[in-house]
């Protein structure tokens, strides 16, 4: 089983920033150090702001995969 298959996925499609960051932050608070979560966003502003906010909070943005109108952001706690 791949690591991607075991990571939790938080579907934030249809949720605009800053609410998308608020929901992501709540999810991150439930994880242990070293765990990762995938965020799925369709809001361009959120795709820019969520990684910045996560890093400002001390988390590591492991990857950002952009597709037309959709972003998958992996954040490590």
N, C-alpha and C positions, 0 to 999 in steps of 0.2 A: 504494500500500500504506500502511495507517495505521501510526502509531507503535505502537499497541497490538499489531498483528500481528507486529511485529518485536521486541518486548520478550520476553526469556526469561520463562517461566512455571515457578515452582517450586510443585508440588502438594504441600501439607502436610496434606491432609485425612487424618484418622485419627491424626495425630501431636499429642500433647499438649505444651503448654508446660511446661518450658523447652526440651525437645528441638526443638520447632519453631523457636525462636529460634536454637539452635545450628546447625541446618541452614541457616537463612536467612543467618546470619552467614558461614558458609563460602561460600555462593553469592555474597554481596556482595563477599567478598575476591577473587573472580575477575574482577570487573568493573572497568572503567576509570572514572575521574572523569567524571561527567555521564551515565553509563549508568543505565538503570532496569531493575528487575525486578518482575514481578507475583508476589505470593504468594497462594495460594489456601488458606484455612484454614476448618475447621469447628469449631474449639475457641474458645469465647467468651473464655476467659482468654487464649489466645494472641492473639486479635484485639485485646485491650486491651494486652497486655504487649509484643508484638513491635514495634508502632510506637513505644512509649516507649523500648524498648531501642535501636532503630535511631537515634532522635534523640539518645539519650545517647552513642552511638558517633560522632555527627557526620554522620549521613545525613539526607536530607530525605524525609519521608513526603509524597509528591505527592498521594495520594488514598486514601481508604478507602471502598469500596462495600460496603454491608451488604445482604444478602438474608436471608430466613428461614433461619437455620442455616448460612450461608455468608458469608465475607468475602473480598473481593479487595483486597489492599493493594499499592499501587505505591510502591516505595522507590527514590529516586535516590541513587546513590553520591556 
